Amino acid sequence: MDYFEQEFVKLDSSIYNSNKAYPQEIVKIVHQGYFDGTKRIVTIAITPFQYYPNSDSLEFYTNIDFTINLKDTQDNGIIVKNRSIKNNLIYDEILKSIVDNPGDISKYETKSSEKESIFQDKGDSYPFFEYVIITDSTLTPAFNCFIYWKRRKGIDIGIVKLDSIYSNYSGDLISGIYDNAGKIRQFLSDAYSNGTVYVLLAGDHTVIPIRYGAGDNNRWTVWYENDYKIPADLYFADFTGDWDVDGDEFTGESSNDNVDYNSELFVGRLLCSSSLEIESWTEKLLKYECNPGEGDFSYLMKAFFTQADEMQAGNKAGMVAGHLTTFTTTIWEEEPGHNTPTTPTFPKGSQVISEMNNHYGLYSLFGHGGPTDIAVATKGLNIHDPNSKYKVIAFDNGPSGCCAIEETGNGFDNLTNSNYPSLFYSMSCDNMPIDDFNHDASVKNLAESYTMYNTGGGPAYLGNTRYGWVSSSSHLFNIFADLISNGTTYNLGIAELISKYNYNGGFNHYLRFSHNLAGCPETEIWTAIPSQYTNVSIIENGNSVTVNTSGVSGSTICVMSILDNGESYYKVEPDVSSHTFTNVVKPYYVTITKHNYIPYIYPTTIYIQNKTITNDSYISAENIYVGDEVTISEPYGPVLITNGIKVTLDAEQNVYIEGGVEVELGGSLEIK
C-alpha cells in the first residue's frame, strides 16, 4: 500500500464565486477535551486573514482580540483518586508542554490525591497497578521476566487477565459500546482513576480486541476496502471522549462522534500470540534498557535513515534529522534521483540491511510501504511498474508487495544487531496492521518481525496500522523528535501520544488513529551516550540499608525483597542521590536508575540459604548459589520451595544448586 497525500475534490463554483469571506470566523474553537481526566483543554484556531473569492482579495489583520467565557459544568471529567507523587509530576510536565498558557494551570486544575506508592497488596480482589499488562491467561507466565525488571526499576506493575475483565465489566459506558473492547476500555477508565499510568495491550487481534476508528465520516472505505477503518489503540487511552455519539457502525468519526485526542493513559501494544514471541521481545528490551552494546554505548546516538520518491523530493528525512538534535544522522538517498524514469541503482534493500548492521540507535526508512515491505529506491515518482522498487522486507524471500525487484539479504531476519538493539520509527503505510489487513495472516508484518522474531531488531516499532501520509507523517515525526530532544519526555508511550496531541496538520484525525506503538510505553529512548554509576555505596546497619549514588542527583532508588518479588518489602525513592531504607527484608535487591544512566544493579551474586520460599519468585543475577551451606554470612540451613510455589532462577553466567534444596510436591524450580 502506498501513500496518498490528499483526495482530489472538484472546485465548488458557488464558493469561488461568492462574496463571503473565507474563513468566515477568524477565531474558532476547533476542539474541546480533557487531559489527565479533569484538565479541560480548548483548542482555538486563529486565522489572521480572510479571503474574498469573487474579488480575489485577501484581508490581513494585524491585531485580533477575543474573549473566552467560562462557565461551571456538571461534566468534570474523571477524577484520579490516588496517584504516586512521581507520576503526578509526569502529568504536570506534560500539561505545561501542550498548552500555551501554562501560567494559568494552577487557577483551574483539580489535583489528584498523592501517595508515596500505589503498590497493591496482592490480596486485593481486583488490584490496580501503576503499569498494567492486559493479556490472556495462557500468556501470563511469559511476562515474569519483564515484570521482574520493571518492578526492580521501581514501577508497580502487574497483569490483569482478559477473562477477569470480561466477567467484571459489561462494556464501554462512556460510549455505550457493549463488546469486549468496550469492557477493556471501561476497566482501564477505572484503573486510570486508581493511579494507572502505563498500559501494555499484550496481544495481536487474536488475543486483544481492536477498536476501529473511522478515518472519514460514515464510511470505512475510500480507495481500497477498509482503508479508512483504522485499528486505533487511542481508544484505550482516552476516557472522556464518546466514540459512538450517533450510534452507527462507524466509531470514532471526526464530526459525528466526539473523540478526545487528549488521552489519559500511555498505551503500547505487543503484537504477540505466543510465549516464545514474548520471551524474544523481552530479551531485546532488557538489552536495550540495561546494557545496550554490551558497554559500547556510542551507537545509541547514531540514527540511520533512507529516503526515496516523494519523501526524497521533500527531503523529509533531512527535516526530521534536524529535529533530532542529540543524534548524528546518516541519510541514504536513492540514485540516480527520486524522479528518474530508469530503474534505481542505489540503495538495494540488502545494502540497507548491511548498513543497519553497522549499529544505530534509531532507524527510519522514508519510503512507500505495506505490511511486509518498505521501498528504499524506486523507479520514477511512485511508479507501479514490475521490478521497479528495491525494498526492505520482513523476512528474506517473503512477500515483498507490489513491484519489488527480487533480491536476497533484504529481510529483517538478516539483522545481526542482537547486542545492539535499536528503535524503529516508520511513517510508511500499513507496517503494523494489528488486524492482518492487506496480507496473509500467516505472514508476520514488519513490526512483528522487528520486535519479536530473529535475534536482531529491537524492542519497539512505532508505525501505522493503516496509511501514512507524505508530508503529514513526517510532520508528526518532527514533533516526536522535538519532544525527546528538548527533554519534555523520554518515554516512548508518552512521546507517541503527546506528538499526536500536539499535531494539528493535515490528516490529523487519521494519523492520531493510525500511528501506534508496538512496544513498552514506559521504555525510555536514550538521548545521550549513557553514563555509568561509579563508587555506589550500600551500607547495612542491622535491618537498615543506606544507598548512596556518590552524588548523582535525580536518581530513583528501589529496594525490594528478592524471594517474593517485593511482596514483603518494596520501597521506591525518586529524585534522590542517597537514602536510608529501614526494616529491609533480606535478601534484597537494590536498583538505581536515571535517564541516560546504565542501571545500577545489586547484588551481582545471590546466595539463597536457610529459607522457606512461600511466594512465587523470579530471581536474577550474574551468578546464583542455592543450598544449605553456600555462604557464611547467613545461618546454615536448607532451602525449601513449598507446595504450589514456582521459583525461577535466571543467571547471566551460572546457577549452582548444592545440597539441602527441597521442592515439595506441587512446587517447581526452573533454571533459565
N, C-alpha and C positions, 0 to 999 in steps of 0.2 A: 504494500500500500504506500502511496506517495503523499506528499504534502499538497494541500490546496490552500492557498492563502486567502481567497475570497470567492464567494459565489457571485456570478455576474447578475446584476439587476438592471433591467431596462429603465431608461430615464422616464420619469413621470412628468409629462408636459404640463400638468396642472400645477405642479410645484415650481417648475423652471420658468413658467410664465406668470408667476404670482408676484404681487407687490408686498407680500408678507415677509417679514424678516425671518432669517434662519440663523441661529435658533431663536425662537420667539422668547424664550426665557434665558437670560444671560446668567442667572443664578438658579440652580435647580438641585433639589435633593434627589440623588440617584439611588441611595441605599441606606437603610437603617437596620442595625442589628446589634448584637451583643458580642463583646469579647469577655472571656472569663466570667460568664454567667450573668453578671449584673452591670458590667460596664457598657453603657449604651453608646454606640458609635454611629455618628451620622456622616455619610459621605456626600460632599457637596461638589457639584461641577460648576465651575465659574468660567464663562466664555467671554473674553474681553472684546468681542466684536460681533457684529451681525451683518449677514449678507442679504442683499435685496436682489433676487434673481432677475426680475423684469428689467431693472435698470442697470444690472451688472455692477453694483456698487457695494463697497464694504465700509462699514462704520466702526471705528475703533473707540474704545472707552478707556480713558487714562485713569479714572477713579471709579470704583464701584463700592457702594455702601449697601450692606444688607443686615437684617436683624433676624436672629433665631429666637422664636418664642418657645419657652419650655413649659410643660405642664405636668402635674402629677398624674401617674397612671397606675392602675392595678397590675399591669403587666411589668413585673420587676425582674424578669429573667430567672436564673437559677442561683440560689444562694449556696455557697460551699460551706458545709457545716464545720469541717476541720481540714486543715492542710498544714504540712510542715513549714517551718519558717523559711527553709532554703527554697522551697517551691513557690511560696508567696513572692519571694524576691525575683524568681524567674518570670512570673506573670507580670510583676510590676515593671520590669525592664522591657518586656515585650510591648506592653501598653504604651510606654513612653516612646517606643520606636515607630509605632504605627499611627500616632495622632499628631496633628500639627499644633496642638495646644497642651503639651504635657504639664505646663504650669497650673492648669485648671483641674487636673485629675483629682486632687485631694478634696475639691469642693463637692464632687458628685459621687465618688466611689463608695461602695459598701465593702468593707474589708472582711475577708473570711477569718474565722477564729483560727488562732495559731496554736500549734503544739509542737513539742520537740520532735516527735516522730509519730507516724501513723502505723508503725509496725504492729500487725494484728496478731492477737492470740489465736492460734490455730484451733482452739476450742470453740471459737465463734461459729455459729451455724451457717453464716453466709459472710465470710470476711471480704473486705475491700482492701485493695493494695495501691500503693503509690504507682506501681508499674504492674499492669495486669496482662497476662497471656491468656488468650481465649483459644481453645483448641478442643479436638476430640479426645476422649479418654484414652483411646489407643495410642495416641502420640505423646501423652504427658511424660512418660519416663524419659523420652529422648531429650527433654529440656532440662534435666537435672544439672548438667554441667553449666549450661547457660545461666540458670537461676543461681547456682552457687557463685558464679563470678559476679553477677550483678549485686547480689547481697554483700559480697565482700567489698564492693565499691561503696557500700552504704545506701543501697537502694532497696526499699521494701518492695519485693517482687513476689508474685505468686500466680498460680494458674487457677482459672475458673473454667470448668468444663462446660461444653455446649449443652449436654443433657441437663445439667443443673439449671442453666439459663432457660432452656426451653420449657422446663417443668415449673419454673417460678414466675415466668412472665408471659403475658398474653399477646404482646405486640407493642408497636410504637404508638404510645398515647399522645405524643406530640403531633404526629401527622395522621393518626388514625389508620395506620397500616398494620394489619394483623397477620404477619408472616414471621418466619424465623429471623430474617434480617432485622425486622422491626423489634423482635424480642431482644436481640443483641444491643440494638441502639438504646432501648429503654433501660436495660441493665447498665449500660455504660453511662447513661444520664445519672442514675443513682450512684454509680461508682464515682463519677466526677464530683458530685455533691459531697461525697465522703472522702475526698482527697486524692483520687486517682489523677495522674498527670499523663502517663505514657501507656499506650496500648499496642500490643503486638497481636494482630489477627493471624494466627498460626495455621494457615491452610489455604490452598487454592480453592477454586469454586466448588470442588467436590467435597470440601471439608467445611469451609466458612462461606455462607451465602453472600451474594452480591446485591448491592442496591444500585440500580441503573439510574443515571441522571440524563435528562433529555438535553441534547446539545442545541435544540431548537424547539419552539413551541409546537405541541401537538403532533409530533412525528419522531419516529426512531430512525428514519431513513431519509437521506438527501441524495447522495450519489450511488452508494453501494448499500446493500441490505444491512440494516442495523449499524451504520457508521455513525449515527448520532445517538445511539443507545450506549451510553458510556459507563463502564464499571467505575464507580466513584466512591472511594473509601472516605471521602469528605463527609459522607452521610453518617459515619460512625464517630465523627469528631465534633459535630455540631448538634446542640440540643435546644436551640432557640428558634430554629427555622422549621417551617412547615413545608414538607416536601410533596404534599399532595392536597393543596388547598381546594382544587376543583374536583377532586375525587375521580379523575380519569386514570387511564393506564399509564400516562406519561408523567412519571415522577420527576421532580427536580427541574421543572420548566423555569425558564428565566423570567417570564412575565406572569403566567397563570398560577405558579406556585410561589413560595416565599422562602427561598433558600437563604440562610445566613452564612456568608463566607467566613465570618469571624469566629472560628472554631474554638471549642473549649478544651479539647484533648489533642494530643500529638500522636498520630497513628502511623504505624508501619504494618506491612503485611509480608509474611513469608509464604511464598508460593509452593508450599510443601504438601505432600500427601503420604510420606513415609518417614520412618525413623532415621533411615540412612541419610536422607536429604537433610534432615535437621542436624544430624551429627556432623555432616560435611560442612554445613554453613557455620555451625558453632565453632569449629576448628579455625575457619577463616576469620571469624570475628575476634576470637581470643588472640590470634596472632596480630591482628590489626590494632587491637586496643592495648595489648600487653607488651609485645616485643616485635614490632614491625621491622623487617630486615635483619632480625637477629643481631641487633646492635648497629647495623648500617642504616641509620635513620635518615640520611640526607635525601633518599629517593622520595620521601613523603612530600617534599616541597617542589617537586617537579610535576608538571602536567603535560600530557600529550594529547593534541587534537589533530584531527584531519578535517578538511572542508572541501566540498565538491558542489558542482551545479549552482543552484541559486544561492546557496549558503556561501560559496566562494565569491560569487558575484557581489554579494553584500558584505563580504569579509566578516561574517557573523562570528567565526571562531576568534578572529583578532579582536573584535569588540569585547567578547566575554573575557578573553585573556587580560584585557586592560582593566577589568574589574577584579581579577584575582591577584590583588597586589602583593600577596605573600608568596605566590608561586612563580617559578620560572617556567614559562610555557613554550614548548616546541610545537609548531604547526606545520603540517604537511598539506600542500595544495596539489590538486590534480594537474597533470601535464598531458598535452601541451597547453591546456586552458579550459576554463569552465564552459565555454560555448563554442567549441570547435567541432566540426562535423565528422571528425575522424575518431577511431577507436582510441581511448586513452592509453598512454604508455606508462603512467605512474600515478599513484602507487597501486600495486596489486594488493589484494586482501592479505596474501601471505606475507608481503613486506610489512604491512601494518602490524600484523601479529608479531612478527620478529622484532619490530621496534618496541611494541608494548612489553616484550620480554626483557628490554633493557632497564625496566623498573621505573615506574612513575607512581605518584600518589593519587593521581586523578586522571581519568581518561574521558574523552568525549569525541565522538565521530559525527561531525556535522554533515549529514547526508540523508537522502531519502531512505526509508526503511520499511520493514514489515516485521511480523512476529519472529522470524528467524534470520533476518539479514539487515545490514546497513550498507549502503553504497559508499565507497571511498573514492571512486573515479568513474565518470560517466561520459558517454558519447553525446555531444551536443547538450542542449538545455533540457534535461529530464526527458530524453527521447526513449521511447519504449521499443527499441529495436532488439531483435535477438542478438545475444553475445555483445552487448553494448555497455555493460557495467561490471566493474570489479567490486567485490563485496567482501565484508567480514560477516561470517555466519555463525550460528550457534554451535554447530558440530561439523567437523570435517566430513565432506561427502554427503552432508544432509541437505534438506531443502534450502534453496537459495533465492526463492522468489522470482519475480519477473526479470528476464533479460540479462541474467548473470553470465559472465564469462567464466566458464568452468575452470577451477584450479584446485589444488590441494594445499594444505597448510594454512588455510584461511579461517579455520574454526576456532572458537574459544577453547576447545579442548587441546589446542596446541600452546596455550599459555603455560609458561613454566615459572610463574612468579609465586609459587606456593609459599615461600618465606618472605615475600614482598607484597602482601595483599593490598589492593587498591580499591578505590571507589569509582563508580561509573555513572556519569550524568548524561542522559540521552534526550535529545529533542526530536528524534525520529518518530514516525508513525508506528503504532501497534507493537512496540518492542516488548511490552509486558501485558498482553491480554489475559487478565485473570480468568476469563471465561473461554479461553482457547479460540477466540474469534479469528476467523480467516486462516486457520491452519489445522492440520490433523492433530487431534488431541493427544495422540501417542508421541508426537514430536515436541520436545521441550523448546520453549521460546528463549530469546536471548537473555532475559532476566533470570530465568531458571538455570540456564546453562552457566551463567557467570557466577551466581551466588551459591549454588548447591551441587553442581556437578564439576568433575575434574578437580585437580589439585590447585590449579591457578584460578585467576579471577579475584574475587573479593567479597566482602560481607554485605555490600549494598549496591543496588542498581536503582537509580531514580529515572523513571521513564513513563511513557504514555501507554495507557490501556486502549486508546483509540488514536485519533490523529494528533500529530504535532503540526505547527504552522511556521512557515519560514521565518518571518520577522518576529511574530508574537512569541514563539517559543524561545528564541534567542534573547528576547527582552526579559522573559521570565527567568532565564538562566542568569542574566545580568544581575537581577535583584537578589537571587540566591547567592551569587558570588559576593555582592556587596555586604550581605548580612554576615557571612562568615569572615570576610576580610576586615570589616570595621568593628568586629567584636560584639555585635548585637547578640549573636548566639553561635554556638559551635555544634549543637545537637542536630543531627540530620533531620529528625522529625519536626523539630521546631523551625529550622531554616526552610524546610519544604513548605510548611503551612503558612509561615509568615510571608514567604515570597508570593504566595497566592493571595494572601490578604492584601498585600501592597500593590499587586499587579492590577492595573486598570486599563491596559491597552486592548488591542484587537483580540477578539475571541476569548475575552477574559472569562466568561461563563464556561465556555467549552474547556479551556485549559485547566480551570480550577477543578474540574471533574477528571479530566483525562490524565494529568500528570500526578503520579503517585510514587510512594517509596516502597520498594521491596527490600526490607531490612529492618534493623532495630532503630526505633525513633530516638532512643537515648544516646546512641553511639555518637561520640564527638569526632568531627573531622579534624585532623592535625592541621594547624595553621602556622607552625614553625617547626624547625628541626627540634625534636624533643630533648629536653634536659633530663638529667637523672638525679634522684635524691642521693646525697652523699652524707656520710657521718650522722646518719639517723641513730638516735639512742633510744633503747627500750629498757626501762629500769623497773624491776619488780620490787615492791615493798609489801610483803605479806600478800594480800589479795588486791592490792592497788598496783596499777601499771601506768607509768609515765612515759608518754611518747613525745619525742622532741625531733622536729624535722631539721634542726640546725638552721633555723631562720627562714625557711621557705613559707612565707605568709600566704594566706588564701588557700591552704590545703584542706582537704577533707580527710579526717582520720576515722576509720571504722575498726572497732574491736568486737569480735564475735566468737562465741564458743564453737569449738571445732566438731565435737562429737554429735551435735544435733542441729547443725546448720543455723546456729544462732537462736535456737528456741530458748535456752536457759540464760543466755547473755547476748545482748546486741545493743551496741551504743555507737552513735554517729555524731561526730563533732565537725560541722562545716566551717570553713573560713577561719582556720586557726593555724598556728605554727607549732603549737605544743598543747598537750592536755593530759591531765591525770584522770584515769578511769578507776573507779572504785568497785569493790565487790565483784571482781572479774572471776568468771568460772574458767578453770583450767582444764585441758589445754585450750589455747585461744589463738585466733588469727589477728594480725594487725595488717591493715591495708591503708596505704596513703596515696591519695590521688589529687591531681590538679591538672587543669588544661595545659597541654603541651609538656607534660612531665610523664615519663615512663612510670607506671605504678610501682610503688614500693611494697613488696610482699614479704611478710614474716609469719612463721618461720619457713626456711627453705627445706628443713628436715623435720619430720614429725615423728614423735615416739608415742605409741599408744600402749599403755601398760597399766595393769591393776584397775581396769574399767569394765563396767557393765553398761553396754550400749542399748538404750531403750527407745531411741528415736532414729528414724531414717537419717542417714548422713552421707554426704558426698565429700570425701576428704582428698585434698590435692596438695602436692608439694613436689620438690625435686626428688626427694627420697622419703620413703615411709617405712618405719620399723614397727612391727606389731608382735607382741609376745609378753611373757611374764617376767623376762629379765633383759629388756632392751635398753634401759637407761638407769643410771644411778641417781638421777635427780628426782625420781618418784619411788614410793614403796613398791617392792616386788609384788607381783600378783597376776593372775590370769586375766585374759580379755574374753568377755562373754557377749555374744550377739544374740539377743533374746528372740523368742518366737514372734514371727511376723515382721521383723525389722530387716531392712536392707541397707547394707553398708557398701559403698563403692570407694575403692582406693584408686586414685588416678595420679600416678607419678611420672614426672618427666624422664627420670632415669630408672630408679629401681624400687621395687617393693620387696621387703624382707619379712616373711612370715616365719616366726620362730615358735618355740614350744609354748604351750599354755594358751592357745587360741581355741575357743569353742564356739560353734554355731548351733544353736538349738534348732530342733525340728521346726520348720516353717520360717526360719530366718535365712538370710543369704549374704554371702560375701562375694563381691565382684571386684576383680582386679583388671584395670584398663591399661 
